[in-house]
């Protein structure tokens, strides 16, 4: 299989016949699959490190370029290790055959900015994973999310933008909103800043809520509930700020685990009765954050730096 055709496939520019040929070639020999995955890793490396470089392959009279949008998603000062994966699945004939799915997983302690193939911009919080096609189809723009993300969706009245989480789906045409849906926390919350969204339960589509700006919808006891939002400090994480407004100590510790990439064991149960309001710069580190908490809440702590564990006593 020619590399030019594989690069064309990765870029989402291959025809239906070319996609089918690649899939049959890949399935015919395990070695072909290994070659394709190796070539995809090289392709991803260019996306990550090539910023303004274009990988150009000639195929007839057309030229195919690697997307520069994804190449620019690392907008943080420190080097970030982002895990990429590539999967394939067959679509119906109506949706133009097999497509490649891109997966991005953000490690603890980092946040990442991503530009999708349609121009939509997403900020991904720590320990978040998204999956999306390298090229959206003509009917809609669907992605999968496990974690927290802030979306600025490009307007397209003919193709709704749909975010699927473990429990719910969020459908929009073009808007700004934040989704907090870590499957490990069994939580779902969507906050709308601009535009409109429709949120529905995956296991019961009859449960659906249409949101207006400055409102949020969240899941509680299997139901979707709405609430007015007047304070957006909680959603400034993409600026490197960790903000809390009357949050339980347990929630504060869970966020510290996410942002600082460690495990926190709370041995002192008395602290769990407290609510906390305040903000921290993520770059100040967990020791500074805990020392500020100690000014309001009585506790001590010990750090096991080798195993990345903090004990709250």
C-alpha positions as semicolon CSV with decimal commas, in nm:
position;residue;x (nm);y (nm);z (nm)
1;X;0,000;0,000;0,000
2;X;0,140;0,338;-0,100
3;X;0,211;0,581;0,183
4;X;0,054;0,863;-0,018
5;X;-0,282;0,686;-0,010
6;X;-0,253;0,612;0,362
7;X;-0,179;0,979;0,436
8;X;-0,478;1,074;0,224
9;X;-0,688;0,831;0,431
10;X;-0,558;0,971;0,762
11;X;-0,645;1,324;0,647
12;X;-1,003;1,218;0,572
13;X;-0,967;1,286;0,199
14;X;-0,988;0,930;0,064
15;X;-1,279;0,826;-0,156
16;X;-1,517;0,547;-0,056
17;X;-1,341;0,305;-0,294
18;X;-1,000;0,398;-0,150
19;X;-1,126;0,353;0,208
20;X;-1,262;0,008;0,127
21;X;-0,936;-0,089;-0,045
22;X;-0,735;0,017;0,260
23;X;-0,962;-0,174;0,498
24;X;-0,943;-0,494;0,291
25;X;-0,565;-0,457;0,261
26;X;-0,531;-0,407;0,637
27;X;-0,749;-0,709;0,719
28;X;-0,573;-0,939;0,473
29;X;-0,246;-0,957;0,668
30;X;-0,154;-0,875;1,033
31;X;0,167;-0,723;0,900
32;X;-0,033;-0,473;0,696
33;X;-0,218;-0,360;1,008
34;X;0,111;-0,312;1,193
35;X;0,247;-0,110;0,902
36;X;-0,063;0,111;0,898
37;X;-0,044;0,174;1,274
38;X;0,325;0,257;1,248
39;X;0,258;0,501;0,966
40;X;-0,024;0,657;1,168
41;X;0,210;0,713;1,463
42;X;0,449;0,900;1,233
43;X;0,155;1,100;1,099
44;X;0,050;1,190;1,456
45;X;0,406;1,288;1,542
46;X;0,403;1,542;1,262
47;X;0,069;1,674;1,386
48;X;0,212;1,713;1,735
49;X;0,548;1,863;1,655
50;X;0,510;2,006;1,308
51;X;0,319;2,323;1,412
52;X;0,340;2,506;1,078
53;X;0,489;2,224;0,871
54;X;0,281;2,055;0,608
55;X;0,329;1,697;0,503
56;X;0,248;1,704;0,135
57;X;0,185;1,403;-0,082
58;X;0,112;1,414;-0,455
59;X;-0,175;1,198;-0,583
60;X;-0,262;1,274;-0,944
61;X;-0,321;1,647;-0,973
62;X;-0,434;1,693;-0,612
63;X;-0,228;1,760;-0,303
64;X;-0,327;1,649;0,044
65;X;-0,208;1,831;0,351
66;X;-0,202;1,724;0,711
67;X;-0,446;1,927;0,915
68;X;-0,269;2,207;1,094
69;X;-0,549;2,265;1,342
70;X;-0,480;1,955;1,547
71;X;-0,107;2,026;1,530
72;X;-0,164;2,340;1,731
73;X;-0,353;2,190;2,020
74;X;-0,061;2,203;2,265
75;X;-0,093;2,556;2,400
76;X;0,076;2,515;2,734
77;X;0,427;2,609;2,837
78;X;0,542;2,269;2,961
79;X;0,581;1,962;2,745
80;X;0,265;1,752;2,757
81;X;0,244;1,383;2,680
82;X;-0,084;1,317;2,504
83;X;-0,181;0,961;2,422
84;X;-0,314;0,915;2,071
85;X;-0,502;0,616;1,942
86;X;-0,655;0,528;1,612
87;X;-0,958;0,308;1,556
88;X;-1,168;0,220;1,257
89;X;-1,531;0,129;1,214
90;X;-1,762;0,071;0,922
91;X;-2,036;0,320;0,858
92;X;-2,342;0,248;0,651
93;X;-2,329;0,327;0,280
94;X;-2,532;0,637;0,357
95;X;-2,247;0,774;0,565
96;X;-1,971;0,692;0,318
97;X;-1,807;0,377;0,445
98;X;-1,525;0,321;0,696
99;X;-1,364;0,615;0,870
100;X;-1,072;0,662;1,107
101;X;-1,141;0,766;1,465
102;X;-0,895;0,984;1,654
103;X;-0,859;0,948;2,032
104;X;-0,690;1,204;2,257
105;X;-0,628;1,134;2,627
106;X;-0,499;1,410;2,853
107;X;-0,282;1,309;3,152
108;X;-0,342;1,430;3,507
109;X;-0,217;1,778;3,579
110;X;-0,254;1,909;3,223
111;X;-0,512;2,070;2,997
112;X;-0,504;2,074;2,618
113;X;-0,655;2,284;2,340
114;X;-0,782;2,101;2,030
115;X;-0,920;2,222;1,699
116;X;-1,153;1,970;1,534
117;X;-1,183;1,910;1,157
118;X;-1,488;2,142;1,136
119;X;-1,307;2,431;1,307
120;X;-1,471;2,381;1,648
121;X;-1,235;2,457;1,935
122;X;-1,223;2,248;2,254
123;X;-1,034;2,278;2,580
124;X;-0,981;1,940;2,749
125;X;-0,930;1,923;3,124
126;X;-0,698;1,681;3,303
127;X;-0,775;1,308;3,279
128;X;-1,013;1,367;2,989
129;X;-1,051;1,152;2,678
130;X;-1,229;1,244;2,354
131;X;-1,284;1,043;2,039
132;X;-1,385;1,191;1,705
133;X;-1,361;1,107;1,333
134;X;-1,074;1,256;1,137
135;X;-1,343;1,385;0,902
136;X;-1,707;1,449;0,998
137;X;-1,982;1,312;0,773
138;X;-2,245;1,518;0,591
139;X;-2,523;1,455;0,844
140;X;-2,377;1,545;1,183
141;X;-2,063;1,599;1,389
142;X;-2,044;1,340;1,668
143;X;-1,776;1,299;1,932
144;X;-1,741;1,096;2,252
145;X;-1,632;1,254;2,581
146;X;-1,520;1,109;2,912
147;X;-1,408;1,391;3,141
148;X;-1,446;1,768;3,127
149;X;-1,428;1,995;2,824
150;X;-1,513;2,350;2,721
151;X;-1,659;2,376;2,370
152;X;-1,669;2,664;2,124
153;X;-1,859;2,497;1,842
154;X;-1,836;2,620;1,483
155;X;-2,180;2,706;1,344
156;X;-2,323;2,467;1,086
157;X;-2,702;2,473;1,057
158;X;-2,705;2,159;0,842
159;X;-2,491;1,942;1,072
160;X;-2,568;1,937;1,445
161;X;-2,275;1,892;1,682
162;X;-2,340;1,604;1,923
163;X;-2,137;1,518;2,232
164;X;-2,201;1,170;2,373
165;X;-2,103;1,095;2,732
166;X;-2,159;0,782;2,940
167;X;-2,508;0,889;3,049
168;X;-2,621;1,178;2,827
169;X;-2,592;1,342;2,489
170;X;-2,563;1,716;2,419
171;X;-2,675;1,848;2,079
172;X;-2,597;2,197;1,945
173;X;-2,557;2,386;1,617
174;X;-2,303;2,644;1,730
175;X;-2,245;2,764;2,085
176;X;-2,018;2,782;2,392
177;X;-2,064;2,541;2,681
178;X;-1,883;2,332;2,942
179;X;-1,943;1,961;3,006
180;X;-1,825;1,784;3,322
181;X;-1,882;1,411;3,273
182;X;-1,610;1,196;3,429
183;X;-1,738;0,837;3,420
184;X;-1,516;0,755;3,719
185;X;-1,710;1,008;3,929
186;X;-2,052;0,910;3,796
187;X;-2,124;1,276;3,726
188;X;-2,284;1,476;3,445
189;X;-2,322;1,853;3,423
190;X;-2,353;2,091;3,128
191;X;-2,325;2,469;3,168
192;X;-2,433;2,693;2,881
193;X;-2,252;3,022;2,825
194;X;-2,382;3,116;2,480
195;X;-2,634;2,985;2,227
196;X;-2,858;2,688;2,304
197;X;-2,818;2,315;2,369
198;X;-3,044;2,015;2,402
199;X;-2,947;1,756;2,663
200;X;-3,106;1,410;2,675
201;X;-3,054;1,086;2,864
202;X;-2,912;0,808;2,648
203;X;-3,118;0,536;2,817
204;X;-3,437;0,745;2,813
205;X;-3,449;0,999;2,524
206;X;-3,787;1,122;2,648
207;X;-3,594;1,291;2,926
208;X;-3,466;1,597;2,743
209;X;-3,391;1,954;2,848
210;X;-3,331;2,262;2,630
211;X;-3,097;2,508;2,800
212;X;-3,074;2,885;2,776
213;X;-2,753;3,080;2,850
214;X;-2,646;3,116;3,213
215;X;-2,812;2,790;3,310
216;X;-2,687;2,439;3,375
217;X;-2,837;2,092;3,362
218;X;-2,717;1,808;3,582
219;X;-2,812;1,449;3,652
220;X;-2,943;1,355;3,995
221;X;-3,106;1,023;4,087
222;X;-3,159;0,939;3,723
223;X;-3,328;1,270;3,645
224;X;-3,215;1,580;3,455
225;X;-3,248;1,897;3,663
226;X;-3,172;2,259;3,576
227;X;-3,027;2,545;3,777
228;X;-2,937;2,910;3,722
229;X;-2,564;2,990;3,703
230;X;-2,443;3,326;3,831
231;X;-2,079;3,250;3,910
232;X;-1,845;3,113;3,644
233;X;-1,531;3,091;3,858
234;X;-1,565;2,713;3,868
235;X;-1,512;2,696;3,493
236;X;-1,186;2,893;3,472
237;X;-0,976;2,575;3,479
238;X;-0,867;2,636;3,117
239;X;-0,690;2,950;3,243
240;X;-0,485;2,742;3,487
241;X;-0,705;2,837;3,785
242;X;-0,861;2,592;4,030
243;X;-1,171;2,765;4,169
244;X;-1,428;2,655;4,427
245;X;-1,756;2,808;4,540
246;X;-1,902;2,642;4,851
247;X;-1,762;2,304;4,750
248;X;-1,733;2,013;4,997
249;X;-1,381;1,923;5,110
250;X;-1,416;1,588;4,930
251;X;-1,478;1,764;4,596
252;X;-1,178;1,992;4,657
253;X;-0,956;1,689;4,712
254;X;-1,092;1,515;4,402
255;X;-1,002;1,819;4,194
256;X;-0,655;1,834;4,349
257;X;-0,606;1,469;4,246
258;X;-0,709;1,557;3,891
259;X;-0,503;1,873;3,857
260;X;-0,190;1,759;4,040
261;X;-0,177;1,395;3,929
262;X;-0,172;1,227;4,269
263;X;-0,386;1,026;4,511
264;X;-0,527;1,188;4,826
265;X;-0,629;0,973;5,123
266;X;-0,849;1,153;5,378
267;X;-0,796;0,996;5,720
268;X;-0,940;1,291;5,912
269;X;-1,315;1,262;5,856
270;X;-1,387;1,584;6,046
271;X;-1,268;1,789;5,749
272;X;-1,539;1,642;5,525
273;X;-1,802;1,857;5,695
274;X;-1,649;2,181;5,562
275;X;-1,737;2,377;5,250
276;X;-1,468;2,582;5,080
277;X;-1,464;2,891;4,857
278;X;-1,139;3,010;4,704
279;X;-0,904;2,983;4,408
280;X;-0,555;2,854;4,338
281;X;-0,310;2,880;4,052
282;X;-0,237;2,530;3,933
283;X;0,128;2,623;3,882
284;X;0,166;2,702;4,256
285;X;0,157;2,329;4,332
286;X;-0,033;2,110;4,575
287;X;0,175;2,201;4,883
288;X;0,088;2,568;4,847
289;X;-0,279;2,485;4,784
290;X;-0,297;2,266;5,094
291;X;-0,123;2,530;5,306
292;X;-0,392;2,782;5,205
293;X;-0,664;2,535;5,297
294;X;-0,504;2,489;5,639
295;X;-0,571;2,857;5,715
296;X;-0,944;2,784;5,709
297;X;-0,966;2,413;5,794
298;X;-0,773;2,238;6,071
299;X;-0,576;1,940;5,938
300;X;-0,223;1,818;5,877
301;X;-0,090;1,624;5,582
302;X;0,195;1,397;5,481
303;X;0,329;1,335;5,132
304;X;0,458;1,009;4,995
305;X;0,643;1,160;4,701
306;X;0,768;0,828;4,569
307;X;0,414;0,691;4,528
308;X;0,246;1,029;4,465
309;X;0,011;0,999;4,764
310;X;-0,103;1,268;5,009
311;X;-0,247;1,169;5,347
312;X;-0,485;1,416;5,515
313;X;-0,470;1,370;5,893
